[in-house]
């Protein structure tokens, strides 16, 4: 195969390594872990730049990721609508662009969430927006290793994420974030729990 001619194969997480080696056990000896490199000082410095300018001072949820089926935004839109129905004054801002924009915009309109679930497109500097979030949400269907989660951790945010491969390697449920099995009910309830328990969120951020 194409891997025969390479000296080393690097994966971004242990879970990805194990999945790769399950398919290609013959390459286990030359497969190694190499985690993402993050410039933490640069992230913190850039986070001090100007973020949101919409004047909104309610609950702010932020997600960074391309507009793709993988990212589970269809589930997020419905969870956002349910939280609004429960009386939570929130805006969920999505930083990223992608092929699902037309279908997501249609779904947002169907739920009447145009003012509350906002597709901001790709931004040059996502860090001020992450920094200003009440919660950072990463409720994806699948993941390799999320740089966005690592960046939110650097910025000391409370993180709510799905319990898929990759995410579970970065977050320990109830210790430094909240994990959920992805569906509308679980996402809604986990976000509600986080919003209703600021003292627990403070503990998660410190951890």
C-alpha positions as CSV (number, residue, x, y, z in Angstrom):
1,X,0.0,0.0,0.0
2,X,0.9,3.7,-0.1
3,X,2.2,3.4,3.5
4,X,4.9,0.9,2.6
5,X,7.3,3.6,1.4
6,X,7.2,5.9,4.5
7,X,9.4,5.6,7.6
8,X,7.0,6.9,10.1
9,X,3.2,7.4,10.3
10,X,2.0,10.0,12.9
11,X,-1.5,10.4,14.3
12,X,-2.9,13.3,16.2
13,X,-4.4,11.2,19.0
14,X,-4.2,7.8,20.7
15,X,-7.7,6.9,19.6
16,X,-6.9,7.8,15.9
17,X,-3.7,5.6,16.2
18,X,-5.7,2.6,17.5
19,X,-8.3,3.0,14.8
20,X,-5.7,3.2,12.1
21,X,-3.8,0.2,13.5
22,X,-7.0,-1.8,13.6
23,X,-7.3,-1.4,9.9
24,X,-3.6,-1.5,9.1
25,X,-2.0,-3.7,11.8
26,X,1.1,-4.3,9.7
27,X,2.1,-0.6,10.2
28,X,1.8,-0.6,14.0
29,X,5.5,-0.6,14.6
30,X,6.0,2.6,12.6
31,X,2.9,4.4,13.8
32,X,3.5,7.0,16.5
33,X,1.7,9.8,18.3
34,X,2.4,13.5,17.5
35,X,0.0,15.9,19.2
36,X,-1.1,19.3,17.8
37,X,1.3,22.1,18.6
38,X,-0.3,25.2,20.0
39,X,1.2,28.6,20.7
40,X,-0.7,29.3,23.9
41,X,0.8,32.8,24.4
42,X,-0.3,33.8,20.9
43,X,-3.8,32.5,21.4
44,X,-4.1,34.5,24.7
45,X,-2.7,37.6,23.1
46,X,-5.0,37.4,20.0
47,X,-8.0,36.8,22.3
48,X,-7.6,40.3,23.7
49,X,-8.6,41.8,20.3
50,X,-12.1,43.0,19.4
51,X,-14.8,40.3,19.4
52,X,-18.5,40.6,19.2
53,X,-20.0,44.0,18.3
54,X,-23.7,43.2,18.4
55,X,-24.3,44.6,21.9
56,X,-25.9,41.3,23.1
57,X,-25.3,40.6,26.8
58,X,-27.3,37.4,27.2
59,X,-26.0,33.8,27.1
60,X,-23.4,33.3,24.3
61,X,-22.7,29.9,22.9
62,X,-19.8,29.6,20.5
63,X,-18.7,26.8,18.1
64,X,-15.8,26.9,15.7
65,X,-16.0,24.5,12.7
66,X,-16.7,24.3,9.1
67,X,-20.4,24.0,8.0
68,X,-20.4,20.3,7.4
69,X,-22.6,17.3,8.4
70,X,-19.8,16.1,10.7
71,X,-20.2,19.1,13.0
72,X,-23.8,18.3,13.9
73,X,-25.2,21.8,13.4
74,X,-28.7,20.4,12.5
75,X,-28.9,19.0,16.0
76,X,-27.5,22.2,17.5
77,X,-30.2,24.4,15.7
78,X,-33.0,22.3,17.3
79,X,-31.3,22.3,20.7
80,X,-31.0,26.1,20.4
81,X,-34.7,26.4,19.6
82,X,-35.7,24.3,22.6
83,X,-33.5,26.3,24.9
84,X,-35.2,29.5,23.6
85,X,-38.6,28.0,24.2
86,X,-37.5,27.3,27.8
87,X,-36.8,31.0,28.2
88,X,-33.1,31.2,27.9
89,X,-31.9,34.4,26.3
90,X,-29.1,33.1,24.1
91,X,-27.3,33.5,20.9
92,X,-25.3,30.6,19.4
93,X,-22.6,31.9,17.1
94,X,-20.9,29.6,14.6
95,X,-17.5,30.5,13.2
96,X,-16.8,28.7,10.0
97,X,-17.8,28.3,6.4
98,X,-18.7,25.3,4.3
99,X,-21.0,23.4,1.9
100,X,-23.9,23.0,4.3
101,X,-24.7,26.7,4.6
102,X,-27.8,26.7,2.3
103,X,-29.4,23.8,4.1
104,X,-28.5,25.1,7.6
105,X,-29.9,28.6,6.7
106,X,-33.2,26.9,5.6
107,X,-33.3,24.9,8.9
108,X,-32.6,28.0,11.0
109,X,-35.5,29.8,9.2
110,X,-37.8,26.9,9.8
111,X,-37.2,27.1,13.5
112,X,-37.3,31.0,13.5
113,X,-33.8,31.1,14.9
114,X,-32.3,33.8,12.5
115,X,-31.6,36.1,15.4
116,X,-30.4,33.4,17.7
117,X,-28.4,30.8,15.7
118,X,-25.9,32.9,13.7
119,X,-23.6,31.6,10.9
120,X,-20.8,34.2,11.1
121,X,-18.6,32.6,8.3
122,X,-14.9,32.2,8.6
123,X,-13.1,34.7,10.7
124,X,-9.4,35.6,10.7
125,X,-9.2,35.6,14.5
126,X,-11.7,33.3,16.3
127,X,-10.1,33.8,19.8
128,X,-11.9,36.9,21.0
129,X,-15.2,35.2,20.2
130,X,-14.3,32.0,22.0
131,X,-13.0,34.2,25.0
132,X,-16.4,36.0,25.2
133,X,-18.5,32.8,25.1
134,X,-20.5,31.7,28.1
135,X,-19.9,28.1,26.9
136,X,-17.8,26.6,24.1
137,X,-19.8,23.9,22.4
138,X,-18.3,21.1,20.2
139,X,-21.1,18.6,19.6
140,X,-19.8,16.8,16.6
141,X,-20.8,13.5,15.1
142,X,-17.1,12.4,14.7
143,X,-13.7,13.9,15.3
144,X,-10.0,13.2,14.9
145,X,-8.5,15.6,17.4
146,X,-10.1,19.0,17.8
147,X,-7.7,22.0,17.7
148,X,-10.8,24.1,18.5
149,X,-11.3,22.3,21.8
150,X,-7.6,22.7,22.7
151,X,-7.9,26.4,21.9
152,X,-11.0,26.8,24.1
153,X,-9.1,25.0,26.9
154,X,-6.2,27.4,26.5
155,X,-8.7,30.3,27.0
156,X,-10.2,28.6,30.1
157,X,-13.7,28.1,28.8
158,X,-16.4,25.7,30.0
159,X,-16.7,23.1,27.2
160,X,-19.7,21.0,26.3
161,X,-18.9,18.3,23.7
162,X,-20.1,15.1,22.2
163,X,-18.6,11.8,23.4
164,X,-17.2,10.8,20.0
165,X,-13.6,9.6,19.3
166,X,-11.2,12.5,19.7
167,X,-13.3,14.5,22.0
168,X,-13.2,11.9,24.8
169,X,-9.4,11.9,24.6
170,X,-9.4,15.7,25.3
171,X,-12.2,16.0,27.9
172,X,-12.9,14.0,31.1
173,X,-16.6,14.3,31.8
174,X,-17.4,16.2,35.0
175,X,-13.7,17.1,35.5
176,X,-12.7,19.6,32.8
177,X,-15.9,19.6,30.6
178,X,-19.2,18.0,30.0
179,X,-19.6,15.1,27.5
180,X,-22.9,13.8,26.0
181,X,-24.0,11.2,23.5
182,X,-25.2,13.3,20.6
183,X,-28.9,13.8,20.0
184,X,-31.2,16.8,20.4
185,X,-32.5,15.8,23.9
186,X,-29.0,15.2,25.4
187,X,-27.5,18.3,23.9
188,X,-30.4,20.4,25.2
189,X,-30.3,18.9,28.7
190,X,-26.5,19.2,29.0
191,X,-26.5,22.8,27.9
192,X,-29.4,23.5,30.3
193,X,-27.5,21.8,33.1
194,X,-24.4,23.9,32.4
195,X,-26.3,27.2,32.3
196,X,-28.2,26.3,35.5
197,X,-25.0,25.5,37.4
198,X,-22.5,28.3,37.1
199,X,-20.6,27.1,40.1
200,X,-19.9,23.7,38.4
201,X,-18.9,25.5,35.3
202,X,-16.4,27.5,37.3
203,X,-14.9,24.3,38.6
204,X,-14.6,22.8,35.1
205,X,-12.9,25.9,33.9
206,X,-10.4,25.8,36.7
207,X,-9.6,22.2,36.0
